[in-house]
Amino acid sequence: MISCAPIEKLSEFTKFVESLPNEFMLSRGQGGEYDLLPSSLRLDKSNNRTYSRMASHYFLNEFKISSHNYMKFPDINSDYEWMVYAQHYGIPTRLLDFTFSHVVSLMFAVENAFEDEDNRDAEVWFLNPIQLNNKFANRSEILNIANGETLNLDSYEGPVAIKSRKLNERINAQNGLFIYFQDTEYPLNKIVDESILKRLVIKGEYKKDILSSLYSMGIGFTTLYPELQSVSKDIIMKQSIQEYLKAGDE
């Protein structure tokens, strides 16, 4: 079981990040406490796959067939890059998003603080991708699926960190990359130890405070999602923060 450190303030998050070894260069923020599994491998309440293996293959193949008229990148050649592209548009894949930006991960963890009625705890996971790839692929670097090297990611013994071309604006804005999972339901947090993965918990009752602090530093929805809809969400969030802070002063 990977231990966790609970925080209540942005300054405590910063202190935690500053104490991390440099090798823990990747992170992922989650609005609740969830196992680290990509969308196509997650389980339902009965502990069965939400999507069957056949369905996952079907989703990706149908996306390949139907997307060409709308694509900005018609030169996608590998299934791995197709997964990167398709996941952005809602197709379940075996990719789990991570980022080089720990502050982006924190924003992901608390972004819905004003909509979260039960004040559940959030979390940020920190990953050492080199140690991960050493463990499961005997490789000492993040694997680049776009550099022309022939890779069979399913031949490795466990999840591996990969990077690709930045095929959409969100990947670029979020400084993102991915962990590729083989066809297995074993969560990353259940198969590695603290030499590879560390966890930090954000106490639910303090998520609004941390979101307010992030906003004061210029971090908002447009930071994560560079699109017009995010402008509207930032306007609404600004009003929610102002009302929250005003109520705290009364």
Secondary structure by P-SEA (a helix, b strand, c coil): cbbbbbbccaaaaaaaaaacccccccbbbbccccccccccccccccccccccaaaaaaaaaaaaacccccccccccccaaaaaaaaaaacccccbbbbcccaaaaaaaacccccccccccccbbbbbaaaaaaaacccccccccccccccccccccccbbbbbcccccaaaaaacbbbbbbcccccccccccccccbbbbbccccaaaaaaaaaaaaccccccccccaaaaaaaaaaaaaaaaaaaaaac
